[in-house]
Amino acid sequence: MAAKQDADQALLKIAQELQGKLKASLRRFARDQAECEDLLQRTYERLLSTRMDRVVHSPEHYIHRTARNVGIDHLRQQKPEAYVPLDSLTEEELADDRLSPFDLVALEQQRAILRAIMERLAPRCREVFRLNREEGIEQREIARRLGITLSTVKNHLSRAAIIFAREIEGLNAEGVDENAP
C-alpha cells in the first residue's frame, strides 16, 4: 500500500511539473480556460485512480497519453454542436506559440488520419457524418435535407462510428501505448 502511494505521489509530482505542457495539450479539447482546468484536474484524478499493474517506463509519455485520453473522453460526451470540425484551426491558431512543435505535428497527423478515414466512408455516409459531426446539424434535419428517413441517418452515423472505431483501434494496435488509461 505504501509503495502504491509513493508511486502515485511520484507520478503526480511529474504531472504537476508538466502542468504547462498538459494545459497546452488539453486546450484543444476545451472551449475555455475553466474547462481546460477541469480537464487537467480530471487528468490528475485519473492518474491517481488508475490501478498500476505494470511499471511505467516513460512517466511523461504516460501522463501525456492520459491527458489526451481525458480530452477525447470529454469530446465524446459533448453534444454534436460541440464537435470541432476537422479543419477548423486557422493558420494563426496553428502558429500559436502556446502549441509546441510536437503538438503541431501530432495535430496535423491526427487530422490527416481522420481525413483519410473520412474518405473511406461511402459518399452518403460521409455526407451524413459531416453534417452531423462537423456542422452540428440534428439527425431529423439531416433526414429532411437529404430526403432520407431518420432511420437511414442513424444507420449512416452508426456505420461511420464503427468504421472510425475500427480504424483507430487498428492504429492503436500498431504502435500506441496501450498502458495509458
Beta strands, then each sheet from edge to edge (+ up, - down):
end
